[in-house]
Amino acid sequence: MSDTLLDGDLWAGVRDVSPLMLGIVPFSLVAGIAAVDAGLGLAEAVGMSVIVFAGASQLAALDLLGSNAPLAVVVGTAVVINVRMVMYSASIAPYFADYGRRLRAGLAYVLTDQAYALSVAEFDRNSDRSRWRYYLGAGASLWVVWQIGTVVGVVVGAGVPDAWGLTFAVPLVFLALLVPAMKDRPSIAAGVSGGAVAVVAAGLPLNLGLLVGASTGIVAGLAAEVLGE
């Protein structure tokens, strides 16, 4: 196995994640457009994209920012939506247990649904693979495309008239993410209950409706999974 970073394992990660870019590119464009609609400039939008680097929570936070929600609500909602990353981390951590703390911290930054799923499947299938290089190839590729897409979305969104209604793309993206994910009883329970509660609670003070809905969906999904065992 090569000792250099730019070896076959890293490029294997880049190659395997490439087909998924067809979904990441439009998602990142919508994130950029949503940033413009929320009143963010290019530097602010890119800064948020770099720091947060989480599509669903980023869009939810932008929607709340555009509604002038308190910062605590914005952060709380993003954290609740991203709680799944804790489970991803616990699942993938054993594969990286032999690496140093700094390397593991860097790898944690680029953790996404796609990088996690691809890497765990590859590690189980190919024991000779350099795990951190393969994971980095997948995760870093997603990061680069996400940042570029966000910038393009900001530039395009800033020049599009409000009458075009491009901001309607945000809920459409959430629907596109939600429907394919509802494959079993827990995911259906989480999606239906969370969405219903979010709609009913839309009028709550401080724009707490989305946070309450997300929390309800998580609890309903966990309850359905426990009861189904």
Secondary structure by P-SEA (a helix, b strand, c coil): cccccccaaaaaaaaaaccaaaaaaaaaaaaaaaaaaacccaaaaaaaaaacccaaaaaaaaaaaaacccaaaaaaaaaaaacaaaaaaaaaccccccccaaaaaaaaaaccaaaaaaaaaaaaaccccaaaaaaaaaaaaaaaaaaaaaaaaaaaaaaccccccccaaaaaaaaaacccccccaaaaaaaaaaaaaaaaaccccccaaaaaaaaaaaaaaaaaaaaac
